């Protein structure tokens, strides 16, 4: 079982994660984590981001956040495409 050590980092404390452990769970420098204290133990876990689907984003469109159509005039160059 890999072990580490708590070290001082400015006014805080830091823990170094051994390379083999980091590779096993797939974390890299800069990855966000959640730190929880429970019953005298410290738990670290990766913070998961939820990337919304197009359906979720479209469902959030309403009258208050929808822009009116913009008129840009007639096509003047290659922006006109005939299908």
Sine and cosine of phi, psi and omega as CSV:
sin_phi,cos_phi,sin_psi,cos_psi,sin_omega,cos_omega
0.00,0.00,0.83,-0.56,0.03,-1.00
-0.91,0.41,0.53,-0.85,0.04,-1.00
-0.81,-0.59,0.28,-0.96,0.03,-1.00
-0.65,-0.76,-0.16,-0.99,-0.01,-1.00
-0.59,-0.81,0.61,-0.79,0.08,-1.00
-0.99,0.10,0.76,-0.65,-0.01,-1.00
-0.80,-0.60,0.38,-0.93,0.03,-1.00
-0.98,0.17,0.69,-0.72,0.04,-1.00
-0.68,-0.73,0.99,-0.11,-0.12,-0.99
0.91,0.41,-0.80,-0.60,0.05,-1.00
-1.00,-0.04,0.04,1.00,-0.06,-1.00
-0.93,-0.36,-0.01,-1.00,0.11,-0.99
-0.90,-0.43,0.47,-0.88,-0.02,-1.00
-0.71,-0.70,0.44,-0.90,0.06,-1.00
-0.83,-0.56,0.75,-0.66,0.09,-1.00
-1.00,0.02,0.75,-0.66,0.02,-1.00
-0.99,-0.12,0.84,-0.53,0.00,-1.00
-0.85,0.52,0.56,-0.83,-0.07,-1.00
-0.81,0.59,-0.70,0.71,-0.03,-1.00
-0.89,0.46,-0.62,0.78,0.02,-1.00
-0.93,0.38,-0.70,0.72,0.01,-1.00
-0.87,0.49,-0.67,0.74,0.02,-1.00
-0.91,0.41,-0.63,0.78,-0.03,-1.00
-0.89,0.46,-0.64,0.77,-0.02,-1.00
-0.99,-0.11,-0.12,0.99,0.08,-1.00
0.98,0.22,0.58,0.82,0.06,-1.00
-0.98,-0.20,0.48,-0.88,0.02,-1.00
-0.73,-0.69,0.21,-0.98,0.04,-1.00
-0.84,0.55,0.74,-0.67,0.02,-1.00
1.00,-0.06,-0.20,0.98,0.02,-1.00
-0.91,0.42,0.68,-0.74,0.03,-1.00
-0.97,0.25,0.59,-0.80,0.03,-1.00
-0.73,-0.68,0.31,-0.95,0.10,-0.99
-0.93,-0.36,0.74,-0.68,0.01,-1.00
-0.92,-0.39,0.84,-0.54,-0.02,-1.00
-0.82,-0.57,0.64,-0.77,0.10,-1.00
-0.95,-0.32,0.86,-0.52,-0.02,-1.00
-0.66,-0.75,0.86,-0.51,0.11,-0.99
0.76,0.65,0.74,0.67,0.05,-1.00
0.97,0.22,0.18,0.98,0.02,-1.00
-0.86,-0.51,0.46,-0.89,0.07,-1.00
-0.95,-0.33,0.80,-0.61,0.02,-1.00
-0.90,-0.44,0.73,-0.68,0.08,-1.00
-0.91,-0.41,0.67,-0.74,0.11,-0.99
-0.52,-0.85,0.46,-0.89,0.03,-1.00
-0.92,0.40,0.64,-0.77,0.10,-1.00
-1.00,0.07,0.81,-0.59,-0.02,-1.00
-1.00,-0.06,0.71,-0.71,0.09,-1.00
-0.99,-0.11,0.65,-0.76,0.09,-1.00
-0.99,-0.16,0.91,-0.41,0.07,-1.00
-1.00,-0.02,0.91,-0.41,-0.07,-1.00
-0.93,0.38,0.55,-0.84,0.06,-1.00
-0.98,0.19,0.24,-0.97,0.06,-1.00
-0.86,0.51,-0.63,0.78,0.02,-1.00
-0.87,0.50,-0.69,0.73,0.02,-1.00
-0.91,0.42,-0.65,0.76,0.00,-1.00
-0.92,0.40,-0.71,0.71,0.00,-1.00
-0.90,0.43,-0.57,0.82,0.01,-1.00
-0.90,0.44,-0.35,0.94,0.00,-1.00
-1.00,0.08,-0.14,0.99,0.01,-1.00
-0.96,0.30,0.76,-0.65,0.06,-1.00
-0.59,-0.81,-0.02,-1.00,-0.06,-1.00
-0.87,0.49,-0.59,0.81,-0.06,-1.00
-0.95,0.31,-0.49,0.87,-0.07,-1.00
-0.93,-0.37,0.25,0.97,-0.01,-1.00
-0.98,-0.20,0.72,-0.69,0.03,-1.00
-1.00,-0.01,0.47,-0.88,0.10,-1.00
-0.95,0.31,0.36,-0.93,0.04,-1.00
-0.92,0.40,0.64,-0.77,0.02,-1.00
-0.98,-0.20,0.73,-0.69,0.08,-1.00
-1.00,-0.05,0.73,-0.68,-0.02,-1.00
-0.89,-0.47,0.10,1.00,0.02,-1.00
1.00,0.06,-0.02,-1.00,-0.03,-1.00
-0.94,0.34,0.40,-0.92,0.04,-1.00
-0.90,0.44,0.67,-0.74,-0.03,-1.00
-0.86,-0.52,-0.08,1.00,-0.06,-1.00
-0.45,-0.89,-0.69,-0.72,-0.07,-1.00
-0.99,0.12,0.05,1.00,0.00,-1.00
-0.96,0.29,-0.29,0.96,0.05,-1.00
-1.00,0.09,0.85,-0.52,-0.02,-1.00
-0.85,-0.52,0.77,-0.64,0.06,-1.00
-0.97,-0.25,0.82,-0.57,-0.04,-1.00
-1.00,-0.05,0.00,0.00,0.00,0.00
